[in-house]
Amino acid sequence: MYYISTRGDAQHSSRKTFTEILLGGLAPDGGLYLPEFYPQITHTELDHWRGLANASYADLAFAVLSKFIDDIPAADLKALIDKTYTAEVYCNGRAGDQASDITPVRWLEPGLGLLELSNGPTLAFKDMAMQLLGNLFEYVLAKKGEEINILGATSGDTGSAAEYAMRGKHGLRVFMLSPYGRMSAFQRAQMYSLQDANIYNIAVRGMFDDAQDIVKAVSNDHAFKARHKIGAVNSINWARVAAQVVYYFKGFFAATRSNDEQVDFVVPSGNFGNICAGHIARMMGLPIGRLVMATNENDVLDEFFRTGVYRPRGAAETCTTSSPSMDISKASNFERFAFDLVGRDPAIIRELWAKVDAGGSFDLSKTPCFADLPKFGFVSGKSCHAERLATIRQTFEKYGVMVDTHTADGLKVGMAARTTGRPMLVLETALPAKFEEAIVEALGRKPERPTAMLGIENLPQRVEVMDVSVDAVKQFIALNAGA
Ligand SMILES: *Cc1c(COP(=O)(O)O)cnc(C)c1O
């Protein structure tokens, strides 16, 4: 299996293998990597995978990921996947809840279920891919005899998922910038209480955008970046998307008895990474009826699917909402879907993203490819603060189930798009315990916390507080990044 860039040519010279693109981010031409073709799954294979899915998530993950990873020996890949997706290890966050399945379906009523993706250590779906990434990184770095220093900025979820995935791993360190005093006490405790020597938390006296700007400035200093082997684990990383393909298969098998049935999936979306994995599963031949994409007030993606206009917003136009992990106005993974939509023509993507990268927009409404959009099964919708709180209340009253604000956006949009005759699975992307304030606003009571997380605010914290200064951050990295 070879990988190509959405903006490159498909000539032999630019093709890369999985481990060649694992540690990097963007392709050198600024595009995103995608497999040269999507492996096609036969019905016989689907039947076999249904059996695997019933037995263990890890076995299914190995079958799916082997289609995309062929340059790690099978026995090694199997061991890495087994190590990642063992319920006792993976579901540590819900320890005591007897989690025996990595991604169970919780049926709200016949035909409507939640695909639970937040049983991982940080209680959000990003763990699903990030936990595997940590093990893959460690393995490949050891093989190559290399080290890496991962630099990132976070406003909450991504940073903690990355830190919990990379903690204690050999050959890598994590330097994670966060806005000082702007995360919830729970989020701070999740990140800052990690005592692992390879995890460095840096709180900058500024906003999330200031932290992000520092990361960009450091990454643009190519000499510094090369000297200190700076890397990233952002959402455009191909391995993260690939790891997410697995649970669409898992959900499909849980909701059907035969491969002649279809399932609709509803995905609370921000950077388009989660739903992009669903798109890929569908392209592989998984019988997905529709992919329902839900956004919050930041509706750049919903606007595209309705009108054909993709108009990323600037930071000033991005609003802070009660589903903050979807507060994104430039959906980095969207380029992957657009590549398929325009018939995999990199020249068109180069032209469209020249506009996007210059701060502009593009309009496909009058092109044949926009007319093709229904072929890809997408439906979209948005949800606002009042709607998500109402959905949290209704779901609790009707089913006795507490959902978080992001999952509520999905439920709201999914219910409106529901058709009879096909089961619908809403992807649960975080546990309510992560967003206590909004739950209290909706229900007048606090969500339950997994036992492993009780009282984490009282643990000692390890964090370096700094002014908004690129030089200070560089100095800190240089001092701690090893030789
Ligand atoms: C990251 C995140 C999302 C959005 O996922 P994308 O892959 O960026 O579309 C939704 N919900 C939660 C809780 C998240 O952490």
The ligand as a Gaussian input file, in Angstrom:
#p B3LYP/6-31G(d) Opt

LIG

0 1
 C      -12.228000      16.429000      18.478000
 C      -13.634000      16.260000      18.915000
 C      -14.708000      16.339000      18.002000
 C      -14.522000      16.667000      16.535000
 O      -13.879000      15.627000      15.810000
 P      -13.175000      15.933000      14.408000
 O      -12.428000      14.709000      14.066000
 O      -12.265000      17.106000      14.645000
 O      -14.254000      16.260000      13.432000
 C      -15.992000      16.130000      18.475000
 N      -16.215000      15.882000      19.792000
 C      -15.220000      15.804000      20.686000
 C      -15.531000      15.545000      22.115000
 C      -13.880000      15.980000      20.289000
 O      -12.894000      15.916000      21.198000

